[in-house]
Amino acid sequence: MPSIRDRTPYPLLCVVLGLPLGWLPWLLHGPIPEKFNVLYIEGATAVWAFYSARMLVGLFVGISVWPEPWYLRGPLCGFLTLLPVTFVALATPGCGFT
């Protein structure tokens, strides 16, 4: 008898797992809008960029075919998706390593 994992399409599995896991950092900590507001940057918009990038990781893993093993595809898609918002955080005083 095939397991539920064998019967579930891979992109659907990525969405079902990716959406809750994408919100997990928000539940634990997440970016703080006030750190951006003091620099005259719309903090809420900047924070949504982080959330959107995190949730897009699952989408990109699901629609990608390279590299073939999923355990390599996840970190690669995660790195490429989160890299732009990482630069924003590092450029913001009070965020990142500062």
LOLUM-846683 format. One record per residue: residue number from 1; residue in one letter; z, x, y negated of N, C-alpha, C in turn. Coordinates in pm, whole numbers, padded with zeros to 5 digits. Atoms other than C-alpha are relative to their C-alpha. Example, Ala and Ser with C-alpha at 12.3 -4.5 7.8 and 13.67 -1.06 7.14 Angstrom:
<sites>
+-----+------+--------+--------+--------+--------+--------+--------+--------+--------+--------+
: seq : type :    n_w :    n_u :    n_v :   ca_w :   ca_u :   ca_v :    c_w :    c_u :    c_v :
+-----+------+--------+--------+--------+--------+--------+--------+--------+--------+--------+
:   1 :    A :  00000 :  00089 :  00119 :  00780 :  01230 :  00450 :  00000 :  00090 : -00120 :
:   2 :    S : -00006 : -00082 :  00119 :  00714 :  01367 :  00106 :  00073 : -00077 : -00109 :
+-----+------+--------+--------+--------+--------+--------+--------+--------+--------+--------+
</sites>
This chain:
<sites>
+-----+------+--------+--------+--------+--------+--------+--------+--------+--------+--------+
: seq : type :    n_w :    n_u :    n_v :   ca_w :   ca_u :   ca_v :    c_w :    c_u :    c_v :
+-----+------+--------+--------+--------+--------+--------+--------+--------+--------+--------+
:   1 :    M :  00000 :  00085 :  00118 :  00000 :  00000 :  00000 :  00000 :  00090 : -00125 :
:   2 :    P :  00007 : -00084 :  00121 : -00102 :  00152 : -00339 :  00119 : -00027 : -00092 :
:   3 :    S : -00113 :  00013 :  00092 :  00176 :  00218 : -00587 : -00049 : -00060 : -00131 :
:   4 :    I :  00034 :  00057 :  00130 :  00188 :  00063 : -00935 : -00073 :  00102 : -00087 :
:   5 :    R :  00068 : -00105 :  00075 :  00079 :  00398 : -01079 : -00147 :  00010 :  00039 :
:   6 :    D :  00138 : -00004 : -00047 : -00236 :  00392 : -00867 : -00081 : -00120 : -00048 :
:   7 :    R :  00070 :  00122 :  00042 : -00321 :  00037 : -00977 : -00013 : -00012 : -00151 :
:   8 :    T :  00002 :  00009 :  00146 : -00257 :  00091 : -01350 : -00104 :  00096 : -00057 :
:   9 :    P :  00097 : -00091 :  00062 : -00547 :  00227 : -01557 :  00071 :  00105 : -00085 :
:  10 :    Y : -00064 : -00113 :  00068 : -00464 :  00567 : -01706 :  00018 : -00023 : -00150 :
:  11 :    P : -00022 :  00023 :  00144 : -00526 :  00471 : -02074 :  00111 : -00102 : -00027 :
:  12 :    L : -00106 :  00100 :  00018 : -00300 :  00166 : -02036 :  00136 :  00063 :  00024 :
:  13 :    L : -00125 : -00070 : -00028 : -00028 :  00383 : -01884 :  00041 :  00087 : -00119 :
:  14 :    C : -00029 : -00083 :  00117 : -00056 :  00622 : -02182 :  00052 : -00085 : -00116 :
:  15 :    V : -00044 :  00088 :  00109 : -00019 :  00332 : -02427 :  00140 : -00052 :  00027 :
:  16 :    V : -00130 :  00058 : -00035 :  00275 :  00177 : -02243 :  00111 :  00105 : -00013 :
:  17 :    L : -00101 : -00105 :  00013 :  00460 :  00510 : -02232 :  00003 :  00061 : -00140 :
:  18 :    G :  00009 : -00067 :  00129 :  00338 :  00649 : -02565 :  00062 : -00075 : -00115 :
:  19 :    L : -00055 :  00076 :  00112 :  00441 :  00366 : -02795 :  00153 :  00009 : -00008 :
:  20 :    P : -00146 : -00015 :  00011 :  00812 :  00365 : -02706 :  00042 :  00145 : -00025 :
:  21 :    L : -00037 : -00140 :  00020 :  00825 :  00745 : -02687 : -00034 :  00047 : -00141 :
:  22 :    G :  00034 : -00035 :  00137 :  00653 :  00769 : -03026 :  00106 : -00044 : -00100 :
:  23 :    W : -00107 :  00049 :  00089 :  00937 :  00569 : -03182 :  00135 :  00065 :  00028 :
:  24 :    L : -00128 : -00061 : -00036 :  01211 :  00767 : -03008 :  00056 :  00092 : -00109 :
:  25 :    P : -00057 : -00083 :  00106 :  01243 :  01029 : -03287 :  00055 : -00082 : -00117 :
:  26 :    W : -00050 :  00085 :  00108 :  01286 :  00749 : -03543 :  00137 : -00055 :  00035 :
:  27 :    L : -00130 :  00053 : -00042 :  01573 :  00608 : -03341 :  00108 :  00107 : -00004 :
:  28 :    L : -00099 : -00108 : -00002 :  01743 :  00948 : -03317 :  00021 :  00062 : -00139 :
:  29 :    H : -00013 : -00062 :  00131 :  01668 :  01098 : -03658 : -00124 : -00030 : -00083 :
:  30 :    G :  00124 :  00022 :  00072 :  01311 :  01114 : -03787 :  00003 :  00060 : -00140 :
:  31 :    P :  00005 : -00051 :  00136 :  01193 :  01232 : -04129 :  00073 : -00093 : -00096 :
:  32 :    I : -00077 :  00075 :  00098 :  01395 :  01120 : -04430 : -00085 : -00018 : -00126 :
:  33 :    P :  00086 :  00023 :  00115 :  01193 :  00954 : -04710 :  00054 :  00058 : -00131 :
:  34 :    E : -00058 : -00048 :  00125 :  01437 :  01065 : -04980 : -00032 :  00147 : -00027 :
:  35 :    K :  00038 : -00140 :  00019 :  01344 :  01430 : -04920 : -00135 :  00013 : -00069 :
:  36 :    F :  00131 : -00001 :  00064 :  00991 :  01347 : -05029 :  00005 : -00065 : -00137 :
:  37 :    N : -00007 :  00073 :  00127 :  01087 :  01108 : -05310 :  00040 :  00090 : -00116 :
:  38 :    V : -00045 : -00087 :  00109 :  01261 :  01381 : -05513 : -00113 :  00090 : -00049 :
:  39 :    L :  00114 : -00082 :  00040 :  00928 :  01567 : -05525 : -00114 : -00086 : -00055 :
:  40 :    Y :  00099 :  00095 :  00051 :  00746 :  01260 : -05661 : -00113 : -00025 :  00099 :
:  41 :    I :  00089 :  00039 : -00108 :  00578 :  01206 : -05327 :  00054 : -00131 :  00055 :
:  42 :    E : -00045 :  00128 : -00056 :  00591 :  00853 : -05187 :  00057 :  00025 :  00140 :
:  43 :    G : -00068 : -00037 : -00124 :  00848 :  00917 : -04914 : -00032 : -00089 :  00118 :
:  44 :    A :  00028 :  00092 : -00111 :  00781 :  00606 : -04709 : -00139 :  00025 :  00059 :
:  45 :    T :  00135 : -00028 : -00049 :  00411 :  00689 : -04686 : -00003 :  00131 :  00078 :
:  46 :    A : -00005 : -00128 : -00071 :  00482 :  01048 : -04586 :  00066 : -00015 :  00136 :
:  47 :    V : -00069 :  00022 : -00128 :  00722 :  00933 : -04314 : -00089 : -00074 :  00097 :
:  48 :    W :  00092 :  00071 : -00088 :  00464 :  00691 : -04176 : -00108 :  00092 :  00054 :
:  49 :    A :  00096 : -00098 : -00053 :  00225 :  00986 : -04144 :  00056 :  00068 :  00124 :
:  50 :    F : -00064 : -00060 : -00118 :  00474 :  01146 : -03904 :  00000 : -00096 :  00118 :
:  51 :    Y : -00004 :  00098 : -00109 :  00517 :  00826 : -03702 : -00139 : -00025 :  00058 :
:  52 :    S :  00136 :  00025 : -00046 :  00142 :  00765 : -03685 : -00050 :  00117 :  00084 :
:  53 :    A :  00045 : -00117 : -00075 :  00073 :  01121 : -03570 :  00067 :  00004 :  00138 :
:  54 :    R : -00069 : -00002 : -00129 :  00337 :  01095 : -03296 : -00058 : -00103 :  00095 :
:  55 :    M :  00053 :  00103 : -00089 :  00194 :  00771 : -03164 : -00146 :  00025 :  00035 :
:  56 :    L :  00139 : -00032 : -00032 : -00164 :  00901 : -03179 : -00011 :  00102 :  00113 :
:  57 :    V :  00003 : -00098 : -00109 : -00072 :  01174 : -02931 : -00034 : -00070 :  00131 :
:  58 :    G :  00027 :  00074 : -00124 : -00066 :  00919 : -02647 : -00142 : -00052 :  00006 :
:  59 :    L :  00138 :  00048 :  00003 : -00398 :  00772 : -02758 : -00096 :  00114 :  00031 :
:  60 :    F :  00090 : -00112 : -00022 : -00564 :  01112 : -02770 :  00007 :  00053 :  00143 :
:  61 :    V : -00011 : -00042 : -00140 : -00427 :  01207 : -02429 : -00075 : -00098 :  00090 :
:  62 :    G :  00065 :  00102 : -00083 : -00557 :  00879 : -02287 : -00152 :  00000 : -00010 :
:  63 :    I :  00146 :  00006 :  00015 : -00909 :  00908 : -02428 : -00066 :  00136 :  00018 :
:  64 :    S :  00056 : -00134 : -00018 : -00952 :  01283 : -02372 : -00032 :  00025 :  00146 :
:  65 :    V :  00031 : -00040 : -00137 : -01109 :  01436 : -02067 :  00016 :  00151 :  00018 :
:  66 :    W : -00015 : -00145 : -00006 : -01053 :  01804 : -02151 :  00131 :  00041 : -00063 :
:  67 :    P :  00013 : -00054 : -00135 : -00857 :  01986 : -02024 :  00034 : -00107 :  00103 :
:  68 :    E : -00012 :  00105 : -00101 : -00864 :  01791 : -01703 :  00144 : -00029 :  00042 :
:  69 :    P : -00138 :  00034 : -00040 : -00497 :  01827 : -01594 :  00077 : -00063 : -00117 :
:  70 :    W : -00071 :  00071 :  00106 : -00287 :  01579 : -01792 :  00113 :  00082 : -00058 :
:  71 :    Y : -00114 : -00078 :  00049 :  00003 :  01824 : -01819 : -00044 :  00110 : -00095 :
:  72 :    L :  00054 : -00090 :  00102 : -00221 :  02058 : -02021 : -00053 : -00078 : -00119 :
:  73 :    R :  00057 :  00084 :  00105 : -00387 :  01780 : -02218 :  00107 : -00051 : -00096 :
:  74 :    G : -00107 :  00053 :  00085 : -00057 :  01637 : -02347 :  00046 :  00098 : -00106 :
:  75 :    P : -00043 : -00096 :  00101 :  00072 :  01952 : -02516 : -00112 :  00038 : -00098 :
:  76 :    L :  00111 : -00036 :  00089 : -00273 :  02038 : -02655 : -00025 : -00111 : -00102 :
:  77 :    C :  00019 :  00112 :  00093 : -00325 :  01691 : -02804 :  00119 : -00014 : -00094 :
:  78 :    G : -00118 :  00008 :  00086 :  00033 :  01689 : -02933 : -00001 :  00106 : -00109 :
:  79 :    F :  00005 : -00109 :  00098 : -00009 :  02025 : -03103 : -00104 : -00030 : -00108 :
:  80 :    L :  00107 :  00024 :  00097 : -00340 :  01932 : -03266 :  00027 : -00122 : -00088 :
:  81 :    T : -00028 :  00120 :  00077 : -00220 :  01588 : -03377 :  00114 :  00022 : -00099 :
:  82 :    L : -00117 : -00017 :  00087 :  00113 :  01701 : -03524 : -00012 :  00119 : -00095 :
:  83 :    L :  00014 : -00118 :  00085 : -00013 :  02023 : -03686 : -00013 : -00035 : -00149 :
:  84 :    P :  00011 :  00028 :  00144 : -00122 :  01864 : -04020 :  00131 : -00046 : -00064 :
:  85 :    V : -00125 :  00046 :  00060 :  00208 :  01683 : -04079 :  00108 :  00108 :  00006 :
:  86 :    T : -00092 : -00113 : -00004 :  00395 :  01998 : -03978 : -00016 :  00085 : -00124 :
:  87 :    F :  00022 : -00075 :  00124 :  00233 :  02178 : -04271 :  00060 : -00072 : -00120 :
:  88 :    V : -00062 :  00078 :  00108 :  00349 :  01896 : -04500 :  00150 :  00023 : -00001 :
:  89 :    A : -00145 : -00020 : -00007 :  00705 :  01934 : -04377 :  00037 :  00143 : -00042 :
:  90 :    L : -00032 : -00139 :  00037 :  00697 :  02314 : -04414 : -00022 :  00025 : -00149 :
:  91 :    A :  00026 : -00016 :  00143 :  00560 :  02282 : -04769 :  00100 : -00073 : -00087 :
:  92 :    T : -00097 :  00080 :  00075 :  00839 :  02044 : -04871 :  00135 :  00072 : -00004 :
:  93 :    P : -00133 : -00062 :  00008 :  01156 :  02208 : -05004 :  00106 : -00092 :  00062 :
:  94 :    G : -00104 :  00077 : -00066 :  01453 :  02094 : -04798 : -00039 : -00050 :  00138 :
:  95 :    C :  00047 :  00037 : -00133 :  01242 :  02028 : -04488 : -00039 :  00125 :  00074 :
:  96 :    G :  00045 : -00114 : -00078 :  01138 :  02254 : -04207 :  00106 :  00108 :  00011 :
:  97 :    F : -00089 : -00114 : -00019 :  01290 :  02600 : -04197 :  00078 :  00036 : -00126 :
:  98 :    T : -00069 : -00034 :  00126 :  01419 :  02595 : -04557 :  00138 : -00057 : -00005 :
+-----+------+--------+--------+--------+--------+--------+--------+--------+--------+--------+
</sites>
